[in-house]
């Protein structure tokens, strides 16, 4: 599983890199070869929805490339570690649902086995 970490206006320390990679290994390890790539992006969002400046929030967006679709989650917190934890917590469930849907769709599209009656 290839993991790409990027940051804009957020310090991407080695400690944060190790933390995120460990969380992703726990969250996605059971899916093995089904995951092509993972992209994690941290940004600093200092303005609230009304455009006013408030406390700095670290935004964590994780995108997972599955075949044939991709899924993504986002979380935000003043602490980038907490934002990453929130995103990875939801990520495992989201990937599992996406792979279940893919399996169900492929089973519905498959022709019935030989000799079976409709």
Residue frames as a rotation matrix with the C-alpha (Angstrom) as fourth column:
UNK 1
0.591 0.807 0.000 0.00
0.807 -0.591 0.000 0.00
0.000 0.000 -1.000 0.00
UNK 2
-0.486 -0.727 0.485 1.53
0.723 -0.646 -0.244 3.29
0.490 0.232 0.840 -1.10
UNK 3
0.490 0.582 -0.649 0.92
0.843 -0.507 0.182 6.17
-0.223 -0.636 -0.739 1.31
UNK 4
-0.347 -0.531 0.773 1.49
0.668 -0.719 -0.194 9.77
0.658 0.449 0.604 0.27
UNK 5
0.302 0.379 -0.875 1.49
0.896 -0.426 0.125 12.45
-0.325 -0.822 -0.468 2.97
UNK 6
-0.412 -0.383 0.827 1.35
0.622 -0.781 -0.051 16.15
0.666 0.493 0.560 2.12
UNK 7
0.099 0.421 -0.901 0.73
0.915 -0.394 -0.083 19.31
-0.390 -0.817 -0.425 4.11
UNK 8
-0.189 -0.098 0.977 -0.04
0.545 -0.838 0.022 22.94
0.817 0.536 0.212 3.43
UNK 9
-0.101 0.024 0.995 0.55
-0.518 -0.855 -0.032 25.40
0.849 -0.518 0.099 6.28
UNK 10
0.898 0.270 0.348 0.83
-0.439 0.475 0.763 22.51
0.041 -0.838 0.545 8.75
UNK 11
-0.131 -0.982 0.135 4.09
-0.991 0.135 0.016 21.16
-0.034 -0.132 -0.991 10.16
UNK 12
0.819 0.350 -0.455 4.37
-0.422 0.904 -0.065 17.57
0.389 0.245 0.888 8.96
UNK 13
0.089 -0.814 0.574 6.79
-0.984 0.016 0.175 16.29
-0.151 -0.580 -0.800 11.59
UNK 14
-0.603 -0.390 -0.696 8.32
-0.494 0.868 -0.058 12.83
0.626 0.309 -0.716 11.56
UNK 15
-0.925 0.308 0.224 6.25
-0.078 0.422 -0.903 12.02
-0.372 -0.853 -0.366 14.66
UNK 16
-0.017 0.961 -0.276 3.03
-0.661 -0.218 -0.718 12.90
-0.750 0.170 0.639 12.80
UNK 17
-0.065 -0.080 -0.995 4.13
-0.937 0.349 0.033 10.87
0.344 0.934 -0.098 9.75
UNK 18
-0.901 -0.328 -0.286 4.80
-0.207 0.901 -0.381 7.80
0.382 -0.284 -0.879 11.89
UNK 19
-0.680 0.708 0.189 1.50
-0.214 0.055 -0.975 8.26
-0.701 -0.704 0.114 13.75
UNK 20
0.142 0.776 -0.615 -0.54
-0.878 -0.188 -0.439 8.51
-0.456 0.602 0.655 10.55
UNK 21
-0.281 -0.309 -0.909 1.19
-0.767 0.641 0.019 5.55
0.577 0.703 -0.417 8.89
UNK 22
-0.995 -0.094 0.028 0.56
-0.089 0.741 -0.665 3.43
0.042 -0.665 -0.746 12.00
UNK 23
-0.370 0.929 0.023 -3.10
-0.387 -0.131 -0.913 4.41
-0.845 -0.347 0.408 12.17
UNK 24
0.165 0.406 -0.899 -3.55
-0.984 0.010 -0.177 3.64
-0.063 0.914 0.401 8.46
UNK 25
-0.689 -0.466 -0.555 -1.87
-0.499 0.860 -0.103 0.25
0.525 0.206 -0.826 8.86
UNK 26
-0.894 0.405 0.191 -4.35
0.033 0.486 -0.873 -0.61
-0.446 -0.774 -0.448 11.62
UNK 27
-0.112 0.934 -0.340 -7.37
-0.502 -0.348 -0.792 0.77
-0.858 0.081 0.508 9.77
UNK 28
0.483 0.318 -0.816 -6.59
-0.864 0.020 -0.503 -0.67
-0.144 0.948 0.285 6.33
UNK 29
-0.519 -0.840 0.157 -4.30
-0.805 0.543 0.241 -3.63
-0.288 -0.001 -0.958 6.92
UNK 30
-0.311 0.457 0.834 -7.09
-0.016 0.874 -0.485 -6.18
-0.950 -0.164 -0.264 6.62
UNK 31
0.727 0.638 -0.252 -7.92
-0.220 -0.131 -0.967 -5.02
-0.650 0.759 0.045 3.10
UNK 32
0.076 -0.833 0.547 -4.44
0.372 0.533 0.760 -5.89
-0.925 0.146 0.351 1.81
UNK 33
-0.757 -0.517 0.399 -4.07
0.490 -0.046 0.870 -5.87
-0.432 0.855 0.288 -1.95
UNK 34
0.149 0.905 0.399 -7.49
0.987 -0.112 -0.114 -4.30
-0.059 0.411 -0.910 -2.55
UNK 35
0.798 0.087 -0.596 -6.03
0.199 -0.972 0.124 -0.84
-0.568 -0.218 -0.793 -1.84
UNK 36
0.582 -0.572 0.579 -3.93
0.711 0.011 -0.704 0.72
0.396 0.820 0.413 -4.56
UNK 37
-0.542 -0.765 0.348 -2.88
0.493 -0.625 -0.606 3.98
0.681 -0.157 0.716 -2.90
UNK 38
0.437 0.586 -0.682 -3.62
0.899 -0.303 0.316 6.25
-0.021 -0.752 -0.659 0.03
UNK 39
-0.357 -0.486 0.798 -3.26
0.476 -0.829 -0.292 10.02
0.804 0.275 0.527 -0.01
UNK 40
0.307 0.367 -0.878 -3.28
0.945 -0.230 0.234 12.04
-0.116 -0.901 -0.417 3.23
UNK 41
-0.302 -0.360 0.883 -3.39
0.508 -0.844 -0.170 15.82
0.806 0.397 0.438 3.08
UNK 42
0.014 0.220 -0.975 -3.22
0.947 -0.315 -0.057 18.20
-0.320 -0.923 -0.213 6.02
UNK 43
-0.271 -0.077 0.960 -4.22
0.482 -0.874 0.066 21.83
0.833 0.480 0.274 5.65
UNK 44
-0.749 0.009 -0.662 -4.65
0.601 -0.411 -0.686 24.67
-0.278 -0.912 0.303 8.10
UNK 45
-0.152 0.778 0.609 -8.10
0.639 -0.393 0.661 26.25
0.754 0.490 -0.437 7.95
UNK 46
-0.850 -0.301 -0.433 -8.01
0.527 -0.511 -0.680 29.45
-0.017 -0.805 0.593 9.98
UNK 47
-0.770 0.638 0.029 -11.32
-0.627 -0.764 0.151 30.93
0.119 0.098 0.988 8.80
UNK 48
-0.593 0.651 0.475 -14.71
0.084 0.636 -0.767 29.60
-0.801 -0.414 -0.432 9.86
UNK 49
-0.289 0.550 0.783 -17.68
0.915 0.400 0.057 29.10
-0.282 0.733 -0.619 7.53
UNK 50
0.766 0.618 -0.178 -18.57
0.564 -0.778 -0.275 32.82
-0.309 0.110 -0.945 7.71
UNK 51
0.474 -0.667 0.575 -15.05
0.486 -0.346 -0.802 33.81
0.734 0.660 0.160 6.72
UNK 52
0.767 -0.214 0.604 -14.14
-0.568 -0.664 0.487 35.07
0.297 -0.717 -0.631 10.19
UNK 53
-0.155 -0.895 -0.417 -10.80
-0.271 0.445 -0.854 34.11
0.950 -0.020 -0.311 11.63
UNK 54
0.807 0.387 0.446 -11.04
-0.548 0.211 0.809 31.88
0.219 -0.898 0.382 14.64
UNK 55
0.258 -0.735 0.627 -8.82
-0.564 0.413 0.715 29.28
-0.785 -0.538 -0.308 16.24
UNK 56
-0.305 -0.494 -0.814 -6.62
-0.950 0.217 0.223 27.44
0.067 0.842 -0.535 13.78
UNK 57
0.558 0.514 0.652 -8.10
-0.486 0.839 -0.246 24.10
-0.673 -0.179 0.718 12.74
UNK 58
-0.649 -0.749 -0.133 -6.05
-0.614 0.412 0.674 21.33
-0.450 0.519 -0.727 11.16
UNK 59
0.499 0.830 -0.250 -7.96
-0.785 0.310 -0.536 19.65
-0.367 0.464 0.806 8.36
UNK 60
-0.623 -0.663 0.414 -7.10
-0.436 0.734 0.521 16.04
-0.649 0.144 -0.747 7.47
UNK 61
0.505 0.730 -0.460 -8.38
-0.811 0.219 -0.542 14.53
-0.295 0.647 0.703 4.23
UNK 62
-0.524 -0.623 0.581 -7.64
-0.368 0.781 0.505 10.90
-0.768 0.050 -0.638 3.40
UNK 63
0.418 0.577 -0.702 -8.35
-0.898 0.147 -0.414 9.44
-0.136 0.803 0.580 -0.05
UNK 64
-0.272 -0.432 0.860 -8.09
-0.287 0.889 0.356 5.72
-0.919 -0.150 -0.366 -0.70
UNK 65
-0.202 0.122 -0.972 -7.80
-0.979 -0.018 0.202 4.40
0.007 0.992 0.123 -4.23
UNK 66
-0.179 0.260 0.949 -9.79
-0.166 0.943 -0.290 1.21
-0.970 -0.209 -0.126 -4.59
UNK 67
-0.959 -0.052 -0.278 -10.45
-0.282 0.119 0.952 -0.58
-0.016 0.992 -0.129 -7.83
UNK 68
-0.209 -0.195 0.958 -12.67
0.913 -0.391 0.120 0.69
0.351 0.900 0.260 -9.52
UNK 69
0.634 0.535 0.558 -13.67
0.310 -0.837 0.451 3.57
0.709 -0.112 -0.697 -7.20
UNK 70
-0.621 -0.783 0.042 -12.08
0.321 -0.302 -0.898 5.84
0.716 -0.544 0.438 -4.63
UNK 71
0.560 0.749 -0.355 -13.34
0.668 -0.154 0.728 6.83
0.491 -0.645 -0.586 -1.21
UNK 72
-0.502 -0.728 0.468 -12.40
0.240 -0.636 -0.733 9.78
0.831 -0.256 0.494 0.99
UNK 73
0.495 0.559 -0.666 -12.95
0.828 -0.071 0.556 11.01
0.263 -0.826 -0.498 4.52
UNK 74
-0.207 -0.516 0.831 -12.23
0.103 -0.857 -0.505 14.28
0.973 -0.019 0.231 6.27
UNK 75
0.527 0.345 -0.776 -11.89
0.828 -0.004 0.560 15.47
0.190 -0.938 -0.288 9.83
UNK 76
0.057 -0.429 0.901 -10.88
0.085 -0.898 -0.433 18.70
0.995 0.101 -0.015 11.49
UNK 77
0.766 0.103 -0.634 -9.45
0.634 0.041 0.773 19.54
0.106 -0.994 -0.034 14.90
UNK 78
0.863 -0.495 0.100 -7.04
-0.505 -0.847 0.165 22.00
0.003 -0.193 -0.981 16.49
UNK 79
0.011 -0.855 0.519 -4.60
-0.591 0.413 0.693 19.08
-0.807 -0.314 -0.500 16.86
UNK 80
-0.037 -0.036 -0.999 -3.48
-0.979 0.202 0.029 17.34
0.201 0.979 -0.043 13.62
UNK 81
-0.950 -0.305 -0.067 -3.07
-0.279 0.925 -0.259 14.03
0.141 -0.227 -0.964 15.46
UNK 82
-0.522 0.833 0.186 -6.71
0.004 0.221 -0.975 14.14
-0.853 -0.508 -0.119 16.58
UNK 83
0.195 0.559 -0.806 -7.86
-0.834 -0.337 -0.436 15.11
-0.515 0.757 0.401 13.09
UNK 84
-0.453 -0.446 -0.772 -5.95
-0.791 0.601 0.117 12.14
0.411 0.663 -0.625 11.64
UNK 85
-0.969 0.112 0.222 -7.39
-0.047 0.795 -0.605 9.80
-0.245 -0.596 -0.765 14.27
UNK 86
-0.149 0.984 -0.100 -10.95
-0.314 -0.143 -0.939 10.89
-0.938 -0.108 0.330 13.51
UNK 87
0.173 0.173 -0.970 -10.46
-0.979 -0.077 -0.188 10.42
-0.107 0.982 0.156 9.79
UNK 88
-0.685 -0.497 -0.533 -8.85
-0.578 0.816 -0.019 6.98
0.445 0.295 -0.846 10.10
UNK 89
-0.759 0.484 0.436 -11.57
-0.164 0.505 -0.847 5.80
-0.630 -0.715 -0.304 12.50
UNK 90
0.283 0.929 -0.237 -14.23
-0.464 -0.084 -0.882 6.42
-0.840 0.359 0.407 9.86
UNK 91
-0.117 -0.424 -0.898 -12.03
-0.991 -0.014 0.135 5.29
-0.070 0.906 -0.418 6.99
UNK 92
-0.931 -0.288 0.223 -12.00
-0.295 0.956 0.004 1.61
-0.214 -0.062 -0.975 7.90
UNK 93
-0.267 0.919 0.289 -15.81
0.238 0.353 -0.905 1.42
-0.934 -0.173 -0.313 7.96
UNK 94
0.383 0.413 -0.826 -16.13
-0.601 -0.568 -0.563 3.38
-0.701 0.712 0.031 4.72
UNK 95
-0.458 -0.624 -0.633 -13.66
-0.889 0.335 0.314 1.16
0.016 0.706 -0.708 2.85
UNK 96
-0.878 0.180 0.443 -15.39
0.039 0.950 -0.309 -1.99
-0.477 -0.254 -0.842 4.15
UNK 97
0.126 0.989 -0.071 -18.77
0.051 -0.078 -0.996 -0.71
-0.991 0.122 -0.060 2.91
UNK 98
0.238 -0.087 -0.967 -17.34
-0.883 -0.435 -0.178 0.24
-0.405 0.896 -0.180 -0.49
UNK 99
-0.767 -0.579 -0.277 -15.76
-0.641 0.714 0.284 -3.19
0.033 0.395 -0.918 -0.95
UNK 100
-0.614 0.645 0.454 -18.99
0.210 0.688 -0.694 -4.91
-0.760 -0.331 -0.559 0.19
UNK 101
0.371 0.764 -0.528 -20.97
-0.337 -0.419 -0.843 -2.89
-0.866 0.490 0.102 -2.37
UNK 102
-0.141 -0.522 -0.841 -18.47
-0.984 -0.018 0.176 -3.78
-0.107 0.853 -0.511 -5.07
UNK 103
-0.951 -0.213 0.224 -18.73
-0.218 0.976 0.003 -7.48
-0.219 -0.046 -0.975 -4.20
UNK 104
-0.226 0.952 0.208 -22.53
0.203 0.255 -0.945 -7.34
-0.953 -0.171 -0.251 -4.17
UNK 105
0.370 0.344 -0.863 -22.62
-0.677 -0.536 -0.504 -5.58
-0.636 0.771 0.034 -7.54
UNK 106
-0.494 -0.622 -0.608 -20.27
-0.868 0.395 0.301 -8.11
0.053 0.676 -0.735 -9.12
UNK 107
-0.868 0.239 0.436 -22.34
0.077 0.931 -0.357 -11.01
-0.491 -0.276 -0.826 -7.76
UNK 108
0.145 0.978 -0.152 -25.53
-0.012 -0.152 -0.988 -9.51
-0.989 0.145 -0.010 -9.21
UNK 109
0.310 -0.088 -0.947 -23.87
-0.877 -0.412 -0.248 -9.00
-0.368 0.907 -0.205 -12.57
UNK 110
-0.755 -0.648 0.100 -22.43
-0.577 0.730 0.366 -12.52
-0.310 0.219 -0.925 -12.74
UNK 111
-0.134 0.714 -0.687 -24.41
-0.743 0.387 0.547 -15.08
0.656 0.584 0.478 -14.75
UNK 112
0.562 0.391 0.729 -26.07
-0.792 0.508 0.339 -17.89
-0.238 -0.768 0.595 -12.77
UNK 113
-0.472 -0.776 0.419 -24.04
-0.624 0.630 0.463 -21.11
-0.623 -0.042 -0.781 -12.43
UNK 114
-0.588 0.192 -0.786 -24.57
-0.647 0.471 0.599 -23.82
0.485 0.861 -0.153 -15.04
UNK 115
-0.644 0.384 -0.662 -27.41
0.356 0.916 0.185 -26.14
0.677 -0.116 -0.727 -14.39
UNK 116
-0.812 0.407 -0.418 -29.23
0.326 -0.277 -0.904 -23.81
-0.483 -0.871 0.092 -12.03
UNK 117
-0.227 0.831 0.507 -32.84
0.915 0.004 0.404 -23.00
0.333 0.556 -0.762 -12.72
UNK 118
-0.799 -0.085 0.596 -34.03
0.037 -0.995 -0.092 -19.38
0.601 -0.051 0.798 -12.69
